Amino acid sequence: MADGSDTTLTTEQPAATTPEGLVHGIRSFAAGHGGARAVIEYVGKRGARIVLVGEDGTWADQFADGTDVARAACESAGVAIENEWERELMDQMRPSNDLWRSMARRTLSR
């Protein structure tokens, strides 16, 4: 195989959000939704997913290089970290209409 071939495998990962940008994003989400709580999920080589649930039921997610980076970013932003998905937290989440439509399309296409 020649150098520069498009079939050459690489192990480079896409650049993750910098910790400062991550803290700013978490802090701005919490400010815009009356506060927030976070659940950190390990997602393998990609790092960690931070699922933010606002007090108004809106939710979003961010990605970090690892669970330690995600935990530090949440603590710096002043967002409480939940150890797991508790029933109260899941009941608080309110999916958008667009998400409901996309889930319905997936179910109907099977």
C-alpha positions in Angstrom: 0.0 0.0 0.0 1.4 3.4 -0.9 1.9 6.2 1.5 -1.1 8.6 1.6 -3.5 6.0 0.4 -7.1 6.6 1.4 -7.3 3.0 2.7 -4.6 3.6 5.3 -6.0 3.3 8.8 -5.2 6.1 11.3 -5.7 6.2 15.1 -6.1 9.9 15.3 -9.2 11.0 17.1 -11.1 14.2 16.3 -10.2 17.2 18.5 -12.3 17.3 21.6 -13.6 20.5 23.2 -11.0 22.3 25.3 -11.7 22.2 29.0 -12.2 26.0 29.1 -14.7 25.7 26.3 -16.4 22.8 27.9 -16.8 24.6 31.2 -18.2 27.7 29.4 -20.7 25.5 27.5 -21.8 23.7 30.7 -22.1 27.0 32.6 -24.1 28.7 29.9 -26.5 25.8 29.6 -27.1 25.9 33.3 -27.6 29.6 33.3 -30.1 29.4 30.4 -32.2 26.7 32.0 -32.5 27.7 35.7 -29.7 25.4 36.8 -28.7 21.9 35.7 -27.6 18.4 36.8 -25.2 16.2 34.9 -24.7 12.5 34.3 -21.3 11.4 33.0 -21.2 8.4 30.7 -18.0 6.6 29.6 -18.1 6.1 25.8 -14.8 4.3 25.1 -12.0 5.8 23.0 -14.2 8.8 22.3 -14.0 9.8 26.0 -17.0 10.8 28.1 -20.5 12.1 27.4 -21.9 14.7 29.7 -25.7 14.7 29.7 -27.0 18.0 31.1 -30.6 18.2 32.4 -31.9 21.7 33.0 -34.3 22.5 35.8 -36.9 23.3 33.1 -36.6 19.8 31.6 -34.5 20.7 28.6 -31.5 18.5 28.1 -28.3 18.6 26.0 -25.0 16.8 25.9 -21.3 17.6 25.6 -18.2 15.5 25.0 -14.9 15.5 27.0 -11.6 13.6 26.5 -12.3 11.4 29.6 -14.5 11.0 32.6 -11.9 12.8 34.8 -12.0 15.9 32.5 -15.8 15.8 32.4 -16.1 15.6 36.2 -13.6 18.5 36.6 -15.5 20.6 34.0 -18.8 20.1 35.8 -17.3 20.9 39.2 -15.7 24.1 37.7 -19.0 25.1 36.2 -20.9 24.5 39.4 -23.1 21.8 38.1 -24.1 18.9 40.4 -23.1 15.4 39.1 -25.4 12.5 39.5 -23.9 9.1 40.0 -26.5 7.4 37.7 -29.8 7.9 36.0 -32.2 8.2 38.9 -36.0 8.1 38.3 -36.5 11.7 39.4 -33.9 12.9 36.9 -35.4 11.0 34.1 -38.9 12.2 34.9 -37.6 15.7 34.8 -36.4 15.4 31.2 -38.7 16.7 28.5 -37.8 15.5 24.9 -38.4 18.0 22.2 -41.0 17.4 19.5 -38.3 16.9 16.9 -36.8 14.1 19.0 -40.2 12.4 19.3 -40.6 12.6 15.5 -37.1 11.2 14.8 -37.8 8.3 17.2 -41.2 7.6 15.5 -39.5 7.5 12.1 -37.0 4.9 13.3 -39.8 2.7 14.7 -41.9 3.0 11.6 -39.0 2.2 9.3 -38.4 -1.2 10.8 
